[in-house]
Amino acid sequence: MRFGQLVETVPNRITLIRLCLIPVLWLFFFLRMPLFIGVGLIVAYVTDKVDGLLARLLNQKSQFGDRMDSFTDHVLFPSIVVWLVVLRPAVYSINRVLGILTVCIYIAAIAIGLAKAARFGGVHLLFAKLLGLVGYAFAVVTLLSVLSTILYYLTIALVMLFSVEASIYHFRKDLFENRLHSLVLGLLRTDVKANFIRYLL
């Protein structure tokens, strides 16, 4: 199947827009324009939520779309880290050891996903969705205004939780709750019935 046919659905086109936005944001980075990067990240977050919502509402979910969405998020995340550290060096100085440790744990989780399933995995897990919300908020606030230590530590905590959850997912999917793909809810044997929660997340 040709690439044009793979991206003919509305959700996949929106994901493609987010992917194409990344090199534009890198251009703003080299031009030292954090304001434009911050605005671009707002657009990226909105498109990330909209493509998933439309895929469910229009029943246009696909394996290709899932993989492209996952790949885009995992390319964008390390890019955001670089942009923050270089343009807002105070981020790195908050707690260097913790920051480096968090990045290493995240890389290990990605490596496990690539080795176990030959793909970037875990994007649709509950902690990944929470990380997306808090992580984008932290990046945008830091780039547009001031550094928030509360958002920093909350983001760090969610990166670690996501990394652990994603690593376990590749070995024991049976432990996870089916709708929100949560390890915690799965261990508590809690099944979320409300569809609107899935659409929001």
N, CA, C and O of each residue as an XYZ file, in Angstrom:
804
protein
N       0.844     -1.200      0.000
C       0.000      0.000      0.000
C       0.878      1.249      0.000
O       1.843      1.335      0.759
N       0.542      2.211     -0.849
C       1.329      3.430     -0.945
C       1.115      4.331      0.262
O       0.091      4.258      0.941
N       2.131      5.202      0.518
C       2.069      6.093      1.674
C       0.850      7.003      1.590
O       0.208      7.276      2.604
N       0.523      7.476      0.381
C      -0.626      8.359      0.220
C      -1.933      7.712      0.651
O      -2.823      8.376      1.182
N      -2.038      6.408      0.416
C      -3.242      5.687      0.839
C      -3.276      5.495      2.350
O      -4.345      5.479      2.960
N      -2.091      5.350      2.952
C      -2.016      5.143      4.398
C      -2.431      6.387      5.175
O      -2.965      6.281      6.279
N      -2.189      7.560      4.605
C      -2.502      8.805      5.310
C      -3.766      9.467      4.761
O      -3.966     10.666      4.952
N      -4.611      8.707      4.088
C      -5.807      9.317      3.503
C      -6.901      9.559      4.538
O      -7.826     10.327      4.274
N      -6.822      8.927      5.703
C      -7.823      9.174      6.740
C      -7.514     10.487      7.454
O      -6.363     10.919      7.521
N      -8.553     11.107      7.982
C      -8.397     12.404      8.663
C      -7.457     12.297      9.867
O      -6.563     13.134      9.997
N      -7.617     11.303     10.757
C      -6.702     11.208     11.917
C      -5.236     11.074     11.510
O      -4.366     11.697     12.119
N      -4.953     10.262     10.480
C      -3.568     10.076     10.044
C      -2.992     11.347      9.435
O      -1.801     11.623      9.573
N      -3.833     12.113      8.767
C      -3.360     13.383      8.202
C      -3.010     14.368      9.309
O      -2.037     15.114      9.196
N      -3.796     14.370     10.371
C      -3.520     15.262     11.495
C      -2.223     14.847     12.180
O      -1.424     15.698     12.572
N      -2.014     13.533     12.324
C      -0.767     13.044     12.913
C       0.418     13.430     12.036
O       1.478     13.794     12.546
N       0.242     13.351     10.725
C       1.306     13.726      9.788
C       1.647     15.210      9.929
O       2.813     15.593      9.825
N       0.637     16.042     10.164
C       0.877     17.473     10.377
C       1.759     17.671     11.603
O       2.687     18.479     11.586
N       1.459     16.917     12.682
C       2.262     17.028     13.904
C       3.699     16.573     13.655
O       4.643     17.173     14.167
N       3.858     15.517     12.873
C       5.198     15.034     12.555
C       5.978     16.069     11.747
O       7.159     16.302     12.005
N       5.320     16.686     10.774
C       5.967     17.703      9.936
C       6.258     18.981     10.714
O       7.107     19.780     10.318
N       5.548     19.167     11.822
C       5.759     20.355     12.647
C       7.105     20.297     13.374
O       7.679     21.337     13.699
N       7.607     19.096     13.628
C       8.841     18.939     14.405
C      10.042     19.637     13.757
O      10.731     20.390     14.445
N      10.325     19.423     12.468
C      11.461     20.151     11.870
C      11.269     21.663     11.871
O      12.244     22.410     11.940
N      10.027     22.117     11.795
C       9.758     23.559     11.873
C      10.138     24.081     13.255
O      10.722     25.158     13.375
N       9.809     23.323     14.291
C      10.162     23.719     15.654
C      11.671     23.686     15.861
O      12.219     24.507     16.597
N      12.342     22.735     15.213
C      13.808     22.716     15.284
C      14.405     23.962     14.624
O      15.423     24.480     15.083
N      13.775     24.440     13.553
C      14.231     25.673     12.907
C      14.104     26.841     13.876
O      15.014     27.662     13.992
N      12.965     26.915     14.574
C      12.780     27.973     15.581
C      13.818     27.842     16.694
O      14.260     28.842     17.259
N      14.204     26.601     17.007
C      15.222     26.380     18.039
C      16.562     26.976     17.615
O      17.210     27.679     18.391
N      16.972     26.692     16.381
C      18.254     27.205     15.901
C      18.230     28.733     15.756
O      19.267     29.393     15.823
N      17.035     29.273     15.558
C      16.878     30.729     15.472
C      16.687     31.361     16.852
O      16.515     32.573     16.978
N      16.721     30.505     17.891
C      16.553     30.963     19.280
C      15.233     31.719     19.456
O      15.216     32.868     19.897
N      14.133     31.055     19.105
C      12.806     31.664     19.197
C      11.898     30.794     20.072
O      11.004     30.120     19.560
N      12.125     30.809     21.392
C      11.347     29.950     22.296
C       9.854     30.233     22.290
O       9.052     29.328     22.520
N       9.471     31.482     22.029
C       8.053     31.823     21.989
C       7.336     31.023     20.907
O       6.247     30.498     21.138
N       7.943     30.932     19.733
C       7.326     30.209     18.624
C       7.314     28.702     18.889
O       6.391     28.002     18.473
N       8.340     28.210     19.580
C       8.355     26.793     19.936
C       7.219     26.490     20.910
O       6.532     25.476     20.788
N       7.033     27.388     21.880
C       5.958     27.213     22.845
C       4.593     27.166     22.177
O       3.765     26.312     22.495
N       4.364     28.082     21.258
C       3.095     28.107     20.523
C       2.961     26.846     19.674
O       1.881     26.264     19.580
N       4.075     26.426     19.052
C       4.056     25.218     18.241
C       3.732     23.983     19.059
O       3.059     23.076     18.569
N       4.201     23.934     20.300
C       3.910     22.789     21.171
C       2.432     22.756     21.566
O       1.857     21.686     21.767
N       1.831     23.931     21.675
C       0.385     23.965     21.936
C      -0.359     23.339     20.758
O      -1.284     22.549     20.944
N       0.053     23.702     19.552
C      -0.554     23.122     18.343
C      -0.325     21.611     18.312
O      -1.228     20.846     17.974
N       0.892     21.191     18.668
C       1.223     19.764     18.669
C       0.342     18.996     19.641
O      -0.134     17.906     19.324
N       0.124     19.561     20.824
C      -0.701     18.874     21.823
C      -2.150     18.766     21.353
O      -2.782     17.719     21.496
N      -2.667     19.855     20.792
C      -4.052     19.851     20.306
C      -4.226     18.804     19.208
O      -5.198     18.048     19.220
N      -3.293     18.758     18.263
C      -3.402     17.770     17.175
C      -3.262     16.349     17.713
O      -3.881     15.422     17.190
N      -2.450     16.177     18.757
C      -2.285     14.855     19.364
C      -3.603     14.367     19.959
O      -3.944     13.190     19.839
N      -4.333     15.259     20.591
C      -5.622     14.885     21.182
C      -6.694     14.707     20.108
O      -7.515     13.793     20.186
N      -6.680     15.586     19.108
C      -7.723     15.556     18.084
C      -7.611     14.312     17.207
O      -8.631     13.714     16.865
N      -6.389     13.908     16.835
C      -6.276     12.748     15.948
C      -6.794     11.473     16.621
O      -7.454     10.653     15.983
N      -6.491     11.314     17.914
C      -6.989     10.144     18.627
C      -8.497     10.171     18.799
O      -9.169      9.147     18.669
N      -9.021     11.357     19.094
C     -10.466     11.505     19.273
C     -11.211     11.191     17.982
O     -12.207     10.468     17.994
N     -10.724     11.737     16.863
C     -11.384     11.497     15.571
C     -11.247     10.035     15.136
O     -12.156      9.476     14.522
N     -10.112      9.426     15.457
C      -9.931      8.016     15.093
C     -10.976      7.143     15.766
O     -11.463      6.178     15.178
N     -11.321      7.488     17.016
C     -12.335      6.711     17.736
C     -13.741      7.071     17.279
O     -14.572      6.186     17.078
N     -14.014      8.362     17.111
C     -15.358      8.789     16.723
C     -15.714      8.361     15.303
O     -16.856      7.990     15.035
N     -14.739      8.412     14.391
C     -14.980      8.068     12.989
C     -14.674      6.604     12.684
O     -14.797      6.147     11.548
N     -14.271      5.885     13.730
C     -13.907      4.473     13.575
C     -12.840      4.302     12.494
O     -12.949      3.446     11.617
N     -11.802      5.144     12.583
C     -10.715      5.116     11.608
C      -9.376      4.770     12.263
O      -8.320      5.211     11.812
N      -9.437      3.984     13.319
C      -8.206      3.535     13.966
C      -7.507      2.532     13.065
O      -8.150      1.680     12.451
N      -6.177      2.637     12.989
C      -5.402      1.723     12.154
C      -4.055      1.460     12.797
O      -3.573      2.250     13.609
N      -3.454      0.344     12.424
C      -2.141      0.002     12.961
C      -1.103      1.016     12.510
O      -0.225      1.399     13.282
N      -1.205      1.456     11.245
C      -0.261      2.447     10.740
C      -0.402      3.761     11.507
O       0.598      4.364     11.897
N      -1.637      4.202     11.722
C      -1.865      5.442     12.451
C      -1.351      5.361     13.873
O      -0.783      6.322     14.392
N      -1.550      4.211     14.506
C      -1.070      4.006     15.866
C       0.451      4.089     15.926
O       1.012      4.717     16.824
N       1.111      3.453     14.967
C       2.568      3.463     14.946
C       3.123      4.839     14.608
O       4.127      5.260     15.183
N       2.480      5.548     13.678
C       2.944      6.883     13.317
C       2.763      7.849     14.483
O       3.619      8.698     14.729
N       1.655      7.719     15.194
C       1.391      8.557     16.354
C       2.444      8.295     17.431
O       2.970      9.230     18.035
N       2.745      7.016     17.667
C       3.740      6.634     18.658
C       5.122      7.144     18.275
O       5.841      7.683     19.116
N       5.498      6.974     17.000
C       6.795      7.430     16.518
C       6.926      8.944     16.670
O       7.962      9.439     17.114
N       5.880      9.676     16.302
C       5.900     11.137     16.386
C       6.105     11.609     17.818
O       6.899     12.513     18.073
N       5.384     10.990     18.751
C       5.513     11.383     20.151
C       6.909     11.110     20.688
O       7.451     11.905     21.456
N       7.493      9.980     20.283
C       8.815      9.624     20.800
C       9.944     10.378     20.106
O      11.071     10.381     20.601
N       9.668     11.010     18.981
C      10.633     11.922     18.375
C      10.506     13.301     19.010
O      11.501     13.989     19.238
N       9.280     13.689     19.288
C       9.023     15.010     19.859
C       9.530     15.127     21.288
O      10.054     16.172     21.672
N       9.381     14.065     22.085
C       9.764     14.141     23.497
C      11.241     14.483     23.695
O      11.536     15.437     24.414
N      12.189     13.746     23.085
C      13.602     14.120     23.270
C      13.932     15.477     22.672
O      14.833     16.169     23.148
N      13.200     15.860     21.624
C      13.411     17.190     21.048
C      13.063     18.266     22.062
O      13.791     19.248     22.208
N      11.949     18.081     22.764
C      11.536     19.044     23.783
C      12.582     19.145     24.888
O      12.873     20.234     25.382
N      13.144     18.000     25.270
C      14.185     17.995     26.311
C      15.373     18.850     25.878
O      15.883     19.651     26.661
N      15.811     18.680     24.635
C      16.943     19.458     24.116
C      16.599     20.938     24.084
O      17.397     21.771     24.512
N      15.422     21.270     23.584
C      15.020     22.675     23.499
C      14.994     23.334     24.876
O      15.440     24.470     25.033
N      14.478     22.628     25.860
C      14.382     23.190     27.204
C      15.757     23.378     27.826
O      16.042     24.429     28.400
N      16.610     22.363     27.716
C      17.928     22.419     28.352
C      18.789     23.532     27.752
O      19.529     24.208     28.467
N      18.685     23.716     26.430
C      19.517     24.719     25.758
C      18.929     26.124     25.911
O      19.645     27.072     26.234
N      17.626     26.249     25.675
C      17.009     27.579     25.708
C      16.659     28.034     27.118
O      16.593     29.232     27.392
N      16.435     27.073     28.011
C      16.125     27.393     29.411
C      17.026     26.536     30.305
O      16.551     25.595     30.941
N      18.343     26.861     30.357
C      19.315     26.032     31.082
C      19.012     25.857     32.567
O      19.558     24.959     33.208
N      18.155     26.701     33.116
C      17.777     26.554     34.522
C      17.075     25.223     34.769
O      17.088     24.711     35.888
N      16.461     24.660     33.723
C      15.788     23.366     33.844
C      16.791     22.291     34.232
O      16.514     21.450     35.087
N      17.959     22.323     33.596
C      18.987     21.314     33.851
C      19.598     21.454     35.235
O      20.021     20.470     35.840
N      19.639     22.682     35.730
C      20.309     22.938     37.010
C      19.418     22.670     38.226
O      19.906     22.707     39.355
N      18.134     22.404     38.022
C      17.250     22.139     39.169
C      17.728     20.915     39.936
O      17.929     20.971     41.150
N      17.908     19.817     39.226
C      18.393     18.580     39.844
C      19.014     17.739     38.722
O      18.333     16.932     38.090
N      20.309     17.941     38.487
C      20.970     17.312     37.352
C      20.949     15.793     37.431
O      20.680     15.117     36.439
N      21.232     15.262     38.607
C      21.286     13.810     38.774
C      19.923     13.183     38.486
O      19.822     12.187     37.770
N      18.879     13.782     39.055
C      17.527     13.271     38.835
C      17.131     13.381     37.373
O      16.506     12.472     36.826
N      17.488     14.482     36.741
C      17.150     14.675     35.334
C      17.813     13.643     34.438
O      17.167     13.058     33.568
N      19.112     13.419     34.654
C      19.848     12.438     33.850
C      19.314     11.033     34.098
O      19.157     10.251     33.160
N      19.032     10.708     35.369
C      18.488      9.394     35.722
C      17.149      9.155     35.031
O      16.889      8.060     34.532
N      16.310     10.174     35.004
C      14.998     10.062     34.372
C      15.116      9.799     32.880
O      14.402      8.960     32.331
N      16.021     10.519     32.225
C      16.242     10.315     30.788
C      16.736      8.894     30.513
O      16.310      8.263     29.547
N      17.640      8.390     31.369
C      18.173      7.033     31.195
C      17.076      5.983     31.360
O      17.029      5.009     30.609
N      16.195      6.180     32.340
C      15.091      5.244     32.564
C      14.139      5.256     31.371
O      13.653      4.207     30.948
N      13.877      6.442     30.833
C      13.008      6.569     29.661
C      13.620      5.853     28.458
O      12.928      5.120     27.751
N      14.916      6.065     28.226
C      15.597      5.417     27.099
C      15.562      3.902     27.256
O      15.386      3.178     26.275
N      15.728      3.418     28.489
C      15.683      1.978     28.742
C      14.309      1.414     28.395
O      14.212      0.334     27.810
N      13.258      2.129     28.747
C      11.893      1.684     28.439
C      11.661      1.632     26.937
O      11.028      0.701     26.438
N      12.167      2.625     26.213
C      12.028      2.640     24.761
C      12.809      1.482     24.147
O      12.338      0.839     23.209
N      13.996      1.219     24.674
C      14.821      0.124     24.168
C      14.122     -1.222     24.365
O      14.176     -2.090     23.495
N      13.465     -1.387     25.518
C      12.726     -2.617     25.780
C      11.604     -2.787     24.765
O      11.382     -3.886     24.257
N      10.897     -1.701     24.469
C       9.817     -1.754     23.491
C      10.306     -2.122     22.106
O       9.673     -2.912     21.407
N      11.444     -1.546     21.706
C      11.992     -1.845     20.392
C      12.488     -3.287     20.317
O      12.329     -3.952     19.293
N      13.094     -3.767     21.410
C      13.621     -5.132     21.417
C      12.508     -6.169     21.505
O      12.578     -7.225     20.876
N      11.486     -5.858     22.290
C      10.416     -6.833     22.529
C       9.369     -6.841     21.424
O       8.885     -7.902     21.031
N       9.017     -5.656     20.922
C       7.922     -5.569     19.949
C       8.314     -4.872     18.650
O       7.472     -4.666     17.776
N       9.603     -4.506     18.521
C      10.100     -3.815     17.323
C       9.309     -2.546     17.023
O       9.028     -2.234     15.866
N       8.959     -1.825     18.075
C       8.212     -0.583     17.899
C       8.353      0.293     19.126
O       8.697     -0.172     20.213
N       8.076      1.595     18.923
C       7.970      2.495     20.061
C       6.630      2.193     20.722
O       5.581      2.338     20.094
N       6.660      1.780     21.965
C       5.408      1.367     22.603
C       5.056      2.202     23.809
O       5.865      2.984     24.309
N       3.815      2.018     24.272
C       3.402      2.622     25.527
C       2.750      3.976     25.450
O       2.341      4.525     26.474
N       2.640      4.542     24.231
C       2.088      5.889     24.114
C       0.635      5.954     24.569
O       0.192      6.984     25.076
N      -0.105      4.873     24.395
C      -1.527      4.894     24.715
C      -1.839      4.365     26.111
O      -2.999      4.120     26.441
N      -0.812      4.189     26.922
C      -1.034      3.805     28.311
C      -1.488      5.027     29.103
O      -1.255      6.164     28.692
N      -2.135      4.790     30.237
C      -2.709      5.887     31.014
C      -1.645      6.881     31.464
O      -1.834      8.089     31.326
N      -0.526      6.391     32.002
C       0.520      7.304     32.471
C       1.141      8.089     31.321
O       1.604      9.213     31.515
N       1.153      7.506     30.128
C       1.667      8.223     28.962
C       0.766      9.406     28.627
O       1.248     10.483     28.274
N      -0.540      9.199     28.738
C      -1.486     10.280     28.450
C      -1.395     11.387     29.492
O      -1.469     12.570     29.160
N      -1.234     10.998     30.752
C      -1.065     11.996     31.810
C       0.253     12.747     31.638
O       0.332     13.955     31.861
N       1.291     11.999     31.235
C       2.587     12.627     30.979
C       2.486     13.622     29.835
O       3.084     14.696     29.885
N       1.725     13.262     28.801
C       1.552     14.181     27.681
C       0.952     15.502     28.130
O       1.420     16.573     27.742
N      -0.086     15.420     28.949
C      -0.746     16.635     29.438
C       0.191     17.488     30.285
O       0.359     18.680     30.030
N       0.796     16.871     31.291
C       1.661     17.610     32.218
C       2.961     18.026     31.536
O       3.448     19.137     31.746
N       3.523     17.133     30.718
C       4.776     17.436     30.042
C       4.657     18.604     29.078
O       5.511     19.491     29.054
N       3.598     18.600     28.285
C       3.369     19.729     27.381
C       3.168     21.019     28.178
O       3.698     22.066     27.806
N       2.409     20.948     29.264
C       2.161     22.135     30.084
C       3.469     22.681     30.642
O       3.708     23.888     30.621
N       4.314     21.781     31.142
C       5.607     22.211     31.691
C       6.463     22.872     30.618
O       7.044     23.931     30.855
N       6.547     22.254     29.434
C       7.374     22.797     28.362
C       6.869     24.159     27.896
O       7.651     25.094     27.718
N       5.562     24.261     27.701
C       4.985     25.517     27.209
C       5.154     26.639     28.230
O       5.555     27.749     27.880
N       4.849     26.345     29.486
C       4.982     27.366     30.538
C       6.433     27.819     30.662
O       6.708     29.010     30.810
N       7.357     26.865     30.600
C       8.783     27.196     30.734
C       9.280     28.022     29.563
O      10.053     28.962     29.750
N       8.845     27.680     28.357
C       9.299     28.404     27.173
C       8.656     29.778     27.041
O       9.282     30.714     26.543
N       7.407     29.903     27.486
C       6.689     31.160     27.303
C       6.815     32.121     28.478
O       6.707     33.335     28.306
N       7.043     31.579     29.674
C       7.076     32.485     30.827
C       8.160     32.104     31.824
O       9.319     32.482     31.655
N       7.791     31.355     32.866
C       8.742     31.070     33.932
C       8.833     29.564     34.185
O       7.950     28.795     33.805
N       9.918     29.175     34.833
C      10.132     27.774     35.171
C       9.350     27.415     36.430
O       9.488     28.067     37.465
N       8.534     26.379     36.333
C       7.743     25.909     37.470
C       8.368     24.628     38.017
O       8.370     23.598     37.342
N       8.898     24.691     39.240
C       9.512     23.502     39.839
C       8.455     22.433     40.133
O       8.753     21.240     40.099
N       7.229     22.857     40.421
C       6.153     21.889     40.688
C       5.879     21.063     39.436
O       5.804     19.836     39.500
N       5.728     21.743     38.290
C       5.506     21.039     37.037
C       6.717     20.197     36.649
O       6.574     19.132     36.048
N       7.903     20.676     36.994
C       9.133     19.937     36.693
C       9.130     18.588     37.399
O       9.302     17.550     36.760
N       8.937     18.600     38.705
C       8.980     17.354     39.463
C       7.794     16.445     39.134
O       7.918     15.221     39.173
N       6.656     17.039     38.813
C       5.501     16.238     38.414
C       5.775     15.540     37.077
O       5.420     14.377     36.886
N       6.413     16.270     36.158
C       6.781     15.682     34.871
C       7.796     14.556     35.059
O       7.672     13.496     34.446
N       8.793     14.785     35.901
C       9.807     13.767     36.189
C       9.151     12.500     36.741
O       9.476     11.389     36.323
N       8.229     12.678     37.680
C       7.543     11.539     38.295
C       6.748     10.757     37.254
O       6.756      9.526     37.258
N       6.064     11.467     36.369
C       5.247     10.805     35.348
C       6.102     10.099     34.295
O       5.711      9.053     33.775
N       7.267     10.670     33.981
C       8.176      9.993     33.047
C       8.607      8.653     33.628
O       8.632      7.644     32.924
N       8.946      8.646     34.914
C       9.373      7.410     35.563
C       8.230      6.396     35.634
O       8.428      5.212     35.362
N       7.045      6.861     35.998
C       5.887      5.962     36.078
C       5.546      5.394     34.710
O       5.261      4.205     34.574
N       5.577      6.258     33.691
C       5.315      5.789     32.336
C       6.338      4.759     31.894
O       5.979      3.749     31.290
N       7.612      5.002     32.189
C       8.681      4.098     31.769
C       8.519      2.721     32.395
O       8.703      1.701     31.732
N       8.173      2.700     33.674
C       7.957      1.423     34.365
C       6.733      0.722     33.799
O       6.774     -0.477     33.523
N       5.633      1.471     33.625
C       4.397      0.897     33.110
C       4.592      0.355     31.693
O       4.116     -0.735     31.375
N       5.289      1.113     30.841
C       5.512      0.683     29.462
C       6.371     -0.572     29.407
O       6.129     -1.456     28.585
N       7.373     -0.656     30.278
C       8.253     -1.831     30.298
C       7.479     -3.081     30.707
O       7.641     -4.146     30.111
N       6.643     -2.941     31.721
C       5.840     -4.076     32.182
C       4.838     -4.493     31.117
O       4.564     -5.681     30.952
N       4.288     -3.519     30.392
C       3.270     -3.791     29.380
C       3.773     -4.767     28.315
O       3.008     -5.600     27.827
N       5.031     -4.671     27.960
C       5.571     -5.535     26.909
C       5.697     -6.990     27.358
O       5.826     -7.886     26.525
N       5.661     -7.229     28.673
C       5.801     -8.580     29.180
C       4.495     -9.152     29.749
O       4.252    -10.357     29.688
N       3.653     -8.253     30.308
C       2.431     -8.728     30.968
C       1.241     -7.834     30.627
O       0.747     -7.102     31.484
N       0.784     -7.893     29.382
C      -0.366     -7.086     28.974
C      -1.633     -7.492     29.715
O      -2.564     -6.699     29.854
N      -1.658     -8.734     30.188
C      -2.840     -9.236     30.882
C      -3.094     -8.545     32.206
O      -4.185     -8.661     32.764
N      -2.096     -7.822     32.721
C      -2.245     -7.128     33.998
C      -2.946     -5.781     33.853
O      -3.306     -5.160     34.853
N      -3.141     -5.327     32.625
C      -3.630     -3.973     32.382
C      -5.139     -3.939     32.178
O      -5.735     -4.855     31.610
N      -5.737     -2.851     32.662
C      -7.155     -2.591     32.437
C      -7.354     -2.311     30.953
O      -6.506     -1.671     30.331
N      -8.461     -2.779     30.373
C      -8.623     -2.807     28.927
C      -8.911     -1.462     28.267
O      -8.458     -1.220     27.148
N      -9.653     -0.587     28.937
C     -10.090      0.644     28.272
C      -9.047      1.751     28.345
O      -8.696      2.337     27.321
N      -8.549      2.045     29.540
C      -7.558      3.103     29.703
C      -6.136      2.566     29.686
O      -5.179      3.337     29.765
N      -5.991      1.251     29.585
C      -4.669      0.613     29.540
C      -3.813      1.046     30.730
O      -2.700      1.547     30.575
N      -4.367      0.838     31.907
C      -3.695      1.240     33.135
C      -3.288      0.018     33.949
O      -4.100     -0.876     34.186
N      -2.035     -0.016     34.372
C      -1.551     -1.099     35.217
C      -2.202     -1.029     36.596
O      -2.595     -2.050     37.160
N      -2.309      0.182     37.128
C      -2.889      0.361     38.466
C      -4.334     -0.121     38.494
O      -4.726     -0.869     39.389
N      -5.132      0.313     37.502
C      -6.532     -0.115     37.439
C      -6.644     -1.609     37.196
O      -7.557     -2.264     37.698
N      -5.704     -2.146     36.418
C      -5.704     -3.574     36.165
C      -5.425     -4.373     37.422
O      -6.086     -5.380     37.678
N      -4.454     -3.937     38.210
C      -4.125     -4.628     39.453
C      -5.251     -4.519     40.467
O      -5.458     -5.413     41.287
N      -5.987     -3.390     40.396
C      -7.136     -3.204     41.289
C      -8.390     -3.873     40.737
O      -9.447     -3.864     41.368
N      -8.248     -4.463     39.529
C      -9.364     -5.130     38.851
C     -10.552     -4.192     38.668
O     -11.707     -4.556     38.889
N     -10.220     -2.965     38.255
C     -11.237     -1.944     38.017
C     -11.357     -1.703     36.521
O     -10.363     -1.423     35.851
N     -12.563     -1.810     36.001
C     -12.805     -1.596     34.577
C     -13.609     -0.313     34.395
O     -14.727     -0.199     34.898
N     -13.036      0.657     33.673
C     -13.703      1.938     33.446
C     -14.764      1.763     32.373
O     -14.456      1.383     31.243
N     -16.002      2.037     32.723
C     -17.118      1.827     31.797
C     -17.451      3.053     30.963
O     -17.963      2.923     29.851
N     -17.169      4.237     31.481
C     -17.598      5.470     30.808
C     -16.772      5.728     29.553
O     -15.562      5.941     29.632
N     -17.425      5.707     28.399
C     -16.726      5.948     27.139
C     -16.183      7.358     27.026
O     -15.152      7.570     26.388
N     -16.858      8.333     27.633
C     -16.429      9.723     27.472
C     -15.062      9.949     28.092
O     -14.326     10.835     27.658
N     -14.707      9.152     29.110
C     -13.388      9.267     29.718
C     -12.317      8.848     28.721
O     -11.262      9.475     28.621
N     -12.607      7.770     27.979
C     -11.664      7.323     26.963
C     -11.487      8.385     25.890
O     -10.372      8.602     25.416
N     -12.572      9.052     25.499
C     -12.477     10.065     24.472
C     -11.661     11.274     24.943
O     -10.914     11.871     24.168
N     -11.816     11.622     26.214
C     -11.070     12.764     26.760
C      -9.600     12.464     26.853
O      -8.774     13.348     26.622
N      -9.242     11.214     27.193
C      -7.847     10.856     27.368
C      -7.241     10.296     26.088
O      -6.062      9.943     26.066
